[in-house]
């Protein structure tokens, strides 16, 4: 009994400090979403160059996820997370002294390592809880995505008061303090480690599994899309609605905050109703929101019996923010439900699978902002970003219907058609 109480306390201590660490790492990872705006003006960047600037940290944070997940299985989440955070501190600090475009790209690659923290904390936290509570635990940990919203609250204040160079310096100090707290209040359990007889090649064999590829596709939307839009929204509000950067960041947080915090509730829903049901509804809600967000500001004239009449169609800032708020909630639930799939199907290999799926999601977050910028340079239409996302969600809905929904319905009919036993 005493050992169970001790293990429970350790589990919650690990969950709390890991969630704090992930929140700070995500805040740092999303830094360019705010400070990128004055940097863009300083360097006179076009939309495509700006998209690449914001995406650079996302690239390394994505590519490192698979090895980090494997190392977490082998060496434990405590040592891997602490090492990862320690490596990023100098890179964050140095960013305040960058002056050329290539400086920011190179430093951004090292700062982006913070984004790999997700594939460390997910298996680390999950193994401290029984299977029927792993969805909830991973959802709570995943709520650290709200670091994107914290960035939108903190960075604009520092930027206006002290200039953009103060932001990376303050963030480096915050990361260092969080590292100390994490080390003091986290724990290790040798039982959670994968046996060293398991080879690297054996762990990567999961890439042959079509279900893993499908989960990668889902996660590239709910996480990759979340990261991309979280980075893109502040400058979108500034350009589309002519808002001050502080107001733009606050409104952008209406997407980022529920998209992070409510992931914990998404984990509860996934535990209760299953990963499939939650993900199916998430994709449909996302599809509807993105369809409405895709429509550009339009003025047109038509000939009526009373002469020419002009009309304007387009979202105002209030409707736009409301739709983004709903989309953020949907993405939050989806991020949790996709990882519930993983904990259900790959309980003995969570670290590797979460690393692979996390890589796919992160790569979505890297590629999408670049495509957003390229589409805007090509078409001049800001809402083309949502048009692209709409198409990606549509593909996923079709894929899910043919591989899960239709198959379940057909199996259900077949079951009903079976004769009753005598």
N, C-alpha and C positions, 0 to 999 in steps of 0.2 A: 504493500500500500504506500509506504513512504517513498519507494523508488518510483512508483507511478506518478505521485505528486511532484517529485523532483523532475522527472522527465517532462511532465506537462508544463512546469514553470520554465524549463529550458526551451521547450518548443515555442512558447509564446515570446520568450526573450529573443530567440533567434528570429522569429517572424517580425517583431517590432523593429529591431535594429537593422534587419535586412531590408525592410520596407523603407526605413529612413535613408539607408545608403542608396537604394535604388532611386528614390525620389531625387536626391542630390545629384546622382549620376545622370539622371534624365534631364534635370534642370541644366546641367553643364552641356549635355549633348544637344539641347535645343537652343543654345546660346545665340547662334547666328540668326535665329528667327527674329530677334530684336536688334542686336548690334549690327546685323548685316545691312540694315537700312542706312545708317550714317556711313558705313564702310562703302556701300554701293555709291553713294553720292561722292565720297572722297575719291574713289578710284574711277568714277564715271563708267560703271559697268552696265551692259545691256541685260535684258531679262534672262537670257540663256546663261551668261556668265554669273549672274546673281543666283540662278538656280543651282549652278555647279558649286558656288561658294557655300551655300547652305547645305548642300548634299554631301560635301566632302567628309565631315565627321561621321555621317550616317554610313558611309562606305566601309570604313574600318570597323565601326561598331557592329556592322553586319558580318563582314568576313571573318571576324575573330570569334563569332558566336559558336561555331561548330567545335573548334579546338577547346574553347573555354568550357563548353558542355562536357566534353570528353575528359578534360583535366579535372572538372568538378567531380565526375564519377570516380576518378582514380585517386585524387588527393584531398577531396573534401572542399566544400564551399567556403569555409572560413578563411583558409589560407589563400585560395584563389581570388576571392573578392577583395581581401585586404591588399594583396599584391597589385591587383588591377587598379585600385583607387590610388595607391601610392605612386604608381607610374604616371598617372595623369596629372598630378599636382604641378610638376615643373612645366609641363606643356601648357596648362591653362594660364599660368602666370606669365609665361613668355609671350603669349598672344597679345598682351597689352602693348608690346614694343614692336609689333609688326607694322610695316609701312607699305609693302608692295603686295600685289595680288598673289604672286606665287608664295610669299611668306605665309599668307593666311591659308592657302591650300595645303602646304606642307604641315604647318602646325595643326591645322584642323584634322589631319589624318591621325595625329597622336592624341589629340583631345577626344577624338571619336571613339577611342578605346573604352571610354566610360559607357558607351551604349551597349557594350558586350556584357554588362553586368546582369542583364535579364536572364541570359542562359546559364549564369552561375547561380543566381538566387532561386530560380524556379525549382530545379531539382534539390537544392540545398534545403529549402523550406519544406517542400512536399514530403521529403522523407522523414520529417519530424512528426508527421500527422498520419492517422489511419486513413485508409483509402477512401472511406465515405466522407472524409472532411478535407481531402486534398484539393478538390475544386475550390472550396471556400478559402483555404490557405493560400493557394496560388492566386486566387482573385484578389485577396487582401494585399499580397506582395505586389501583384501587378498594378495595384492602385498607385504605385510609385510613378506611373505614367503621368500623374498629376504634377510631377516636376516641370512638365511643359507649361502648365498654368502658373506655377510658382515663378518660373522664369519671366512670364509676362507681367507679373505683379512687381517683381524686384528689379529686373533689368531696366525698364523705362525710368524708374525713379532714380537709379544710380546714373543712368545715361544723361538725364536732364540736369541733375545736380552737379555731376563731376566729369561728364564726358564719357564716351564709350569705353575708353581705356581702363576706367575704374571697374568695369563689370568683370572682366577676367581675373583681375587681382583680388577682388572680393570673393569671387567664386572659388579661387584657389585656396583661400583661407577657410572657406566653408567646407570644402572637400577634405582638407587636412583635419579639421575638427571632427568631421563625421567619421573619418577613418579611425581616429582614436576611440570614439564611442563604440563603433562597431567591434573593434578588437576587444574592448573591455567587457561587452555584454553578449557576445556571441559564443557558441560552443561547438565542439566537434564530437562526433560519435563514429568510431571505427566500423560499426556495423553498417553504416550508410555507404561505405565505399564499395565500388565494383571490384571483384577479384582481379588481381594483376595478371592472371592467366588469360584474361580476355584481351585479344589483340585489337589494335587500332583498325585493321581491315575488317574484323568481325563487327565492330561497332558501326562502321560506315556502310555495312551491307544493307542497312535499312533504306538506303537510297533506291534500292530496287523495288521497294514496296510501293504500289500505286496509291495506296491510302496516304502514305507520307507525302507524296507529290500533291495529292488533293488538299491535304491540310496546309501545305505550303501556299497553295493558291488562295485558300480562304484567308490565311493570315497575312498575305501580301496586301489584301484589301483592308481588313479591320485594323491591322497594325501599321502596315506600310502606308496606307491611305491616311491614317491618323497622324503619323509622323510628318508626311508630306504636307498635309493641310495645316498642321500646327506650325510648321515652318513658314508656310506661304501666306497665312491669313493676315498677319499684321500689315504687311505691305499691300495686300489686297484691299483692306479697309482704307488705308491711306490713299491708294490710287483710285479706287472705285467710288468712294464716298467722301474723299477729301478731308479725312479726320486727322486730328493731332495724334502723334505716335502713342501718347499715353492712353487716350480714349480708344484708339485702335487696338492696343494691346489688351485693355480691359474687356472689350467686346470679343476679341479673339479668344480670350480665356473662357468665354461662354461655351466654346467648343472643346477646348483643351481640358478644362476642369472636370466636367462630367465624363469626358472620354477617359479620364484617369481614375478618379475617385470611385465611380460606379462600377469599375471592373470587379470590385469585391462583391457587389450585389449580383453581378453577372455570374460569378462563381457559385453563389448560393442557388441561383436559378438553374445553372447547369447541373448541379448536384441533384436538384429536385426533379427537374423535367427532362434531363438528358441533353447531351451536347448537340444531337441532331436537331431537336425541336427548336432550341434557342438559336442555333446558327441559321436555320431556315428562315425564321422570322426576322432575324437581324438583316439578312441579305435583302429581303423584301422591303423593309422599312428604309434601308439605305438606298435602294433602287428608286423609290418614290421621292425621297429627299433630293437625290442627285438629279433626277429628272427636272424638278422645279428649279433647282439651283443653276442648271445648265442654260436656262433661257437668258439671253443677253438683253441689255437695255435696248429697247426697240421703239422707234418712232415710225409710224406709217400713216398714209392717207388713203381714203377710199372715196369713190364717187357715190353719193346718195341722191335721192330724189330732190333733196334740198341743197345740193351742192357738195363740195369737197369737205370732208370731215377728217380731222387728224386725231390719232390715238397714240398713247404711250403705254407700252407693256414692259414691266420690269419690276424686280424686287426692290423695295426700299430697305433701308438699313435695319429696320425693326423686323420685317418678315425674314430677311436674310439671316439675321442673328438667331431668330427662333428656329429656322430650319437647321442651322448649324448646331444648335443646342440639341435638337432631336437626333441629328446624325452622330453627334458625339456620344450620346447615350447608347445608340445602336452599336457603334464601334466598341464601346466599353464592354457591353454584354458579349459581343462577338469575340473579343480577345480572350475572355475567360472561357467561353464555350469551346473554342478551338483547342485550348490546352486541356480541357476536360476530356476531349477525344483522346489526347495523347496519354493522359494518366490512366484512362480506361483500357486502351489498346496496348500500351507499351510500359507497363508498370515497372518492369525490371530494367528499362533502358531510357528512363525519362531524360537524363542529361543529354545523351546524344541526339535523341529525336527532337527535344526542345531546342537544341542548338541548330539543327538542320532547319526546322520550321521557323525559328527565330531569324536565321540567316535569310530565308525567303522574304519574311516580313520586312527586315531591315533593308534588303535590296530594293524592295518596293518603295521604301522611304527614300532611298538614294536616287533611283531612276525617275520617280514621278516629278519631283521639283524641277529637274532638268527638262523633262518633257513639258511641264507647265510653262517654263520660260520659253522653250523653243516654239510652242504653239502660240504663245502670246506675241512673240516676235514675228511669227509667220502670218497670223490672222489678225492681230490687233484686238482680239476679243478676250477679255479677262476670264470670262466664264468658260472658256474652252478647257480650263483645268477640270471643271466639273463634268463637262462633256466626256472627257477621257475617262474619268472615274466611273461615270455612268455605264460606259461600254464595258469596262472591266467587271463591274458587278453583274451585268447582264450575262456575260460569259459564265461566271461562277454559278449563277442561278440555274442556267441550263445544265451545267456539269453536275450540280448537286441533284437536280431533278432526275437525271438519267441514271446516276450511280447510287442514289439513296432513296429519294422519294418514290419514284416509279417502281423500283425494285421492291420496296416495302409494301406498296399497294398490291403489286402482283402476287407477292408471297402471301399477303393477307387473303386475297381472293382464292388462291390455291388451298390455303388452310381451310377456308370455309367450304370449299368444294369436296373436301375429303369426307368419305362416308363415316358416320358415327360408328364406334366399335360396338359389337354385339355382346 
